[in-house]
Amino acid sequence: MKQVMVLWLMCLCCMQVKAHSTDDNAFHVGVLLFEGAQAIDFVGPIEVFGQAGFRITTLSKDGEAITTAMGLQVTPHQAFSQELQLDALLIPGGNVNDRLLNDVTVAQWIKAQSKSARYVMSVCNGAFILANTGLLDGLRATTIEKAFNSFEHNYPNVTLARDKKFTDNGKILTTAGLSSGIDGALSLVAKVSGAKVARTVAAKIEYNWQPNGGYIRGKMADRVLPQFDNLPKDVALLSRVFHYGDETTWHKGYTFGIDESKTELLSTWLNQQMTNAGWQKAGAKNALAWSNNVNNTIWLLHVSLKRTSETELTAHLTLTQQI
């Protein structure tokens, strides 16, 4: 039995993981790279496409190596080329700044590729790059949750889908933030090769793919929280300690710099912010708690303040949906 086990393990060690296809006839995906691109936005989809047997070409404007937002250095296969024939183009997000958005060469190359490609897909705030070309005008799109308001403001001709992880406009596809690119890539594989192939790839990479659901950041509970104005001049935000939750509960933690004698400033400011946003005081008279009816659902926000020193305190916000 031990000999059989040893032979089996040796066979596993000898197995080689196949890279993406090199067949000229394979479905060909081009992946745009740029300085500050977010690694997960393109590495996740590349893994999916490779497992699906697609051919992959990574490209940057000049063909030079780029450094991702997390410091990973990546050398693309080649520079932009008008002769390159792609079946699909992937546009990741990352440090999408004005310099990138105003780069005429990048925009023109994307538009040129979109004419012959069967699909164009953005990941995360790569939607800004895609929208800037005009290719999203009149369509539905999504992006990373923290960029919702900015995207809606800058691209009024695009319908923002806040409650979707993936939008499919036929040829033009977009995904929400970061790991959502894996979902988008699997959805593209399903469009090209069928749902069974996509599900097989998901099983290979041990990913719980839920085409019509799963974790959708724009549907999390904190969507109902108001946008707070600037802090009082004697209060400084030192750090955002944590934020997490689900569709019915959300937690946020902050550390503030504020003298012990001025603690009341923060409480007063919070009450003003919540009242101005239409929330009603709840609980005991001095409790930092408010409730609000949002789309026929009652929400309760409770804030607890704890002083950690004479000049610092922590604030823990707990938001819960009431049954």
N, C-alpha and C positions, 0 to 999 in steps of 0.2 A: 504493500500500500504506500509506504514511504517513497519507494522508487517511482511509482506512478505519479505521486504528488510532485516529486522533484522534476520529472520530465515535463509535467504540465506547467510548472512555474518557469522552466527553461523555455518552453514554447512561447509563453506569454512575454518573456524578456526579448525573444527574437522577433516578436511582432513589431512591425514598423507602422507608425501613424502616417497615413497618407497626407501629403500636402495638397494644396488646391490643384485642380486640373491644369495640365499644360496643353491639352488638346485644343487646337485652333477652332474646332467646331463646338466646344463647350460654351455654355452660357457665360458671357463675359461681363464681369462687374469691375468698374473703375472706382477707386476709392480716393477722394480728394484729401490731401494732407496739407497742413499749413502750420506755421509756427504757433504753438500754444493749443493745438488740437487736443481734445480730451481723449485719452487712450481708449477708455472703455467704449466710447462712441463708435470707434472703427474696429478695434480688436475683437470685440464681441461679435459684431456682424461678420467679420472676416472668418472667424472660426465657424460660424454657421454656414457661410457660403462654401468654405472649403470642404466641410463635411458633406455638403450637398453635391459636391463634384463640380462646382462652378470654377471657372477660370477667373483669377483675380489679378488686377494691375493697380498698384498704388502709384499716385502721381502728386507731385507738387509743382508749383508754377515754374520753377527753374530746375527741378530735378535734384536739388540739394537736400541734405538731411534736415529734418526738423526736430525740434524738442517739444515734447508734449507738455500739457499743463502740469503734469506730475513729474516732469524732468526726464522722461524716457526719450532717448535719441532714436529716431527712426529714419532709415534711408529708403526713400521711395524707389520703385522700379525705374521711373523715368520722369521727364518733364512733360508739361502739357504738349499735346500733339493734335493737330487738326485731322491727321490721317488715321488716328486711332479710332477703331470702330468698337463701341461699347453697346452692350445690351441693357445695362443698367449703370447708373451713377449714384454713388453714396456720398452724401455731404455731411460730415460729422460736425459737432459743435465744439465748444472750448472757449478760448479767448477770442471771441468774435468782436473785434473792435472796429472803430471807424476806418482805420487804415485798410483793413480787410474788406469791409463792406464797400468802400469807395474804390477798390482795385478794379479798374475797368477790364484788365486782362482776365482776371478770375471770372467776373460776371459774364463776359463775352464767351469765354470757353465753356462755361456751364450751359449757356443758352445754345451754343453751337452743338454741344453733345446731346442736349435734350431733343434736338430735331430728329436725330437718328436713333437714339436710345429708346427702348421700349418702356423703361421705367427710370424715374429719378426719385431718390428718397433722401430726406434729411433726417438727422438724428439730433435730438436735444435742441440747443439754440442754433444749430445749423439751419434751422428754419428761417432765421434772419437772413442768412446768406442766400437761401433759395428765394425768399420773398423779395429780396432786393433786386432780383433779376426780373420780377414781374410775373414769373411762372406760377405763382400762387394766387394771383388776382382772380377773384370770383370763386375761389375754391375753399374747402375747409382744411384747417391745419391745426396742429398742436405743437407744443414746445415744452421746455422745462418749466415747471410750475412757478418758480420765482421770477420768470420773465414774462408771465402772462400779460400783465398790465402794459409793460413796455412794448410788447409785440402788437397788442391791440391798438395802442396809440400810434405806433409807427406804420402799421399796415392796415388801415381801415378798410381796404378792399378785400381783405382776407377774413373769412369767418373763423374765429378762434374756437376750437373745440376743447373746452377746459376739462371736460369729463371723459376724455378719450386718451388711451395710451397710443393709439395708432389711427391715422386717417387714411382712407383709400379713395382717391379721386380717379381711379382707373390707372392713369399713367403716373401721376404725381402723388407721392406718398410722404407722410411725415410721421415722426414718432415723438413721444414725450421724452423726458430726460434720461440721460445716461444708460442704465441697463435696459431701458425700453427699446433701444436699438436692436437688442437681441430678439425681442418680440417682432419688431418690424422686419428684421432679416428673415425670421421664420415665416412670417406672413408672405414675404416676397417669394420665398422658396415654394410655398403652397401655391401661389399664383402661377409659378413657372413649371413646377414639377409635380404638383398635386399635394393634397393634405397628408396623405400617407407618408410621403417622403419627408415632409416638414416635421411630422410627429416622430418619425424615425430619427431625424437629426436631433430633435429635442431630447429624445431618449439617450442618444449617444453622448450628448454634452451634459446629461443629467440636469435638465432644466425643466421646471414645471410650467410649461407653456399653456396659457389660458387665452386663446384667441379673442374671446369676448368678455374678458374680465381680468381678474388678478389685481395686483396692487396698482391703482391708478392715483398718482399723487394729487391730481386736481380734484379728486373726490374725497380727500381726507378732511377730517373735522375742522381743521384750522381755516378752511375756506370761508367760514362764517365770521371769523374774527375781523374787527375793524382795522384799518390802517392807522397807526398812531402817528401823531405829529411829533415835532422835535421836542426833546426833553427840556425841562426848565434849566436855566443857565447854571444853577448850582448842583445839577445832577449829571453825572457822566456814566455812559454805558461802558463798562470795562470789558465784558465778555458775554457772549452767548454760550451758555454752558451746555444746553441740550435742547432738542426738540424732536418729538416722536409721537406716534399714536396711530389711530386707524380712522375709520369713517364715523365713529361715534364718540371717540375720546381723543384729546390731544394734550400734551404736556410741553411746556416751555420753561426754561430756566435761564436766568440772567444774573449777572453780578454788576452792581452799580456802585459808583463812587459818590458818597454823599455823607456829609458830617452828621453825627448823631443828633445834633440839635435841629437838623433840618429834615428829618425823616418824614414829617408831615407833608412836605412839599411833594414827594413822590405819590403819596396817597391821594392828595388833592388833585394832582395832575391826572392820575389814573381815573378818578371819578369823573373828571371833566371830559376826558377822552371817551369814556364809555357812554356817558350821558349824551354827548354830542353825536354819537353814532347810533343813538336810538335804543340803547340798552337801559333796562330799569334796575334800580337797586333791589337787591334780594338779601334775605337772611337778616341777622341782627343789625342793629343800627350802625355799629362801627365795623361791621364785616366788609371786607373788600370782595363783594360778590355782586354779580349782575346777571340778569336773564334777558332773553330776547326771543321773539317768535320769528323764525326765518322759514318762509315757505311752509307754514303750518306745523313747524317743528320747534319745540321749546329747547333752548340751549341755556346752560348755566356755566358762567365763568367765575372761578374762585381764585383769588390771588393771595398767597401767603408771603409775608416779608420776614426775613430773619437776618438780624445784624450779626456779622462775623467779626467786625472790629469797629473802632470808633469812626472809621472813615469808609467802611464798606458794608453793603448788605446784599443778600440774595433775594430774588423774587422767583417764586414758583407759580406758574399759571396752569390751572387745570380746567380744561373745557370738557363738558360732558353733555351728551344729548339726553334729554329727559324723556322717560317713557310715560 
